[in-house]
Amino acid sequence: MALLEISLRQEKKRHLFEYLIYLLKQWKDEQYPNVTEEFTKLKLQKILFLVAAVKATAQSHPLLEVFNNFYALPYGPVELDIYDAMNSNTFKRINFEDNYCKIDSLNNCYFEDLDSTQKQAMIEAIIAIRNMGVDYITKDPFELVDITHKWTSWQVAMQVAEMLGNKREFMSTDDIINSTVRAYK
């Protein structure tokens, strides 16, 4: 039974990530209709981190409850479950080819079965990110890496990883929420 629960949780996490991509594509199509740029794995991982953390507080952090497996890696925070899904192409409506996200078909009706609280949290996080006036859609992925490197939660985790001789270290939800520096620009 425990394996089935884990599998369902992972499926729901992947589905919510697809919803994030759906919202990002809407943003791109609305604000940059002539931009043909595609989303890379690296860019999506950085945006996922920033979106999941943007409205997170100690009292309320619904996106970090779902995306709860962030690790500090040399190029910034990475949600390992989503990273593994990207590499194994275990999504239903998107896939990754040559490091780029390919969207098979995403429309709003595909997301009707998402948990309404998580769906609303994702919408509110995207609105908060958009209201910051940072152009995440066309921003170079390495500029997003630089932004996430400013977070003290990433810096501390990477220091621990280096002390232990590792290339990665877990970033707890509490560490992310309590990050002294929470950079978005």
N, C-alpha and C positions, 0 to 999 in steps of 0.2 A: 504493500500500500504506500509506503514512503517513497518508493521510486516513482510511482504514478503521480503522487503529489508534486514531486520535484519536476517531473516532466511537464505537468500542467502549468506550473509556475513559470518554467522556462518558455513554454509556448505563449503564455500571456505576456511575458516580458518582450519576446520577439514581436508580438502583435502590437504592443504599445510603441515599440521602436518604429515599426512600419507606419504607425499613426504620426509619429514625429516627422518622418520623411514626407508623408502626405502633407502635413502642415508646412514644412519647409518648401515643398514644391509649389504649394498654393502661394506662399510668400514670394518665391522666385517668379512665378508666372504673373503675379499681380504687379510687383514692383519692377521687375526686370524681364519683360516679355521677350526681348530680343537677345537675351543672354543665353547662350547654348551650353554654358559650363555645367558639367556634371559634378555630382558629389563624390569625393574620394572617401575611402575608409577612414583616413586620417582626419579629414575635415569633419566627417560625421561623428567620430569619436569625441572630438573636441567640443563640437556643438552639443552633443548629448550631455557631456559633463556640465557645461555652462547652463543648459536648459534645466537639467535635473536639480541643480543647486541654486538657481536664481531666486527662488521664493522660499527656500528651505529655512526653517527655524527649528529650534529645539522642540517647540510645541507641535509643529506641523511640517512634515517633509514627505508628502505622498509619493513623489517621483523617486526620491532616494530610498524609499521602502521597496520599490520595484527594482530600480537600477542600483543594487546594493553590493555590487562586486567590483568596485573601482580599485585599480591598482595604479601606483605611480610607476611609470615607465619612462625611459629617456625622453620620449616625445610627448610627455604629459600624461594626464589621467586616462585610463582605458578601462571600460567596463568589459571585463574578460568574457562574460557569457555572451555579450553581443559581438565581441571580437571573434570568438570561436564560431558563432553563428554566421558571421560574415565570411570567414574562411571556409566553412563547410557548406555554405549556401543552404541553410535550413530555414529560410523564410518562405512564406507562401506567395507573396506578391512582388517581392523584389529579389534581385540576385546581384552578385558581384562578379564582374569580369574585368580582368586586367586592372584591379584596384578601384574600379568605378562602380557606382551603384546604378543598376539598370532596373527601371520600374516597369514591371509587366502591366499591371493595371491597379490603380488605386483610385477608389472613389469613396465618398462618404458612407455609402450603405455598407461597405465592407467593414466598417468600424462600429456598426450599431451594437454589436455584442460586447464591446469594451466596457469595463467597469466605469460607470458614469463619473465617479469621483476622480479616478485616474485620468479619464478623458478631459474633464474640466481642468484638472491640475496642469495637464499638458498644454491646453489652450491658454490658460492664464500665464504659464511660463513663457510661451512663445510671444504673447502680447508684451510681457515685461521685457523680454530680450529685444523685441522690435522697438519698444519705446525708448530704449537706451541710445538709439540712433547709430548703432554699430552695424556696419554692412557685412554681416556674417555670411551672407549668400555668395558674394563675389570675393570675399576676403581670401587671400592665399592661405592654405592650410598651415604653413609654418608661422604665419602671423598669429593664428589661433593657438599654436603650440606656445609661442612666446607669451600670450595672454595667460594660458593655464600654468605656465612656469612661475608666474607671479604669486600664485596661491601658496600660502604658507603650509597648507596641508600636503600639497605635492612636494614642496621643498623638504619638509621634515621626513616624509616617507622615503624620498630618494636618499636622504642622508643615512637613514637607517639601512636601506638596501645596500648602499655603498659600504657601510661599516660591516655588514654581514657578508659582503662579497657577492651580493646578488644584483640583478639588473631590474628588479621590481620589488615593490612592497605594498601590502594591502593598505587602503585608505578607508578607514571606517566612516560611517555616516556621521558620527559625532565629530570626527576630525575635520570632515568637509564642512559641516555646519559651523564649527568653532574656528575655522580658518581666520586668522587675524587679518590677512589680506585676501579679499575676494574680488579679484580683478575681472572686468568684462571688457576693458578697452586696452 
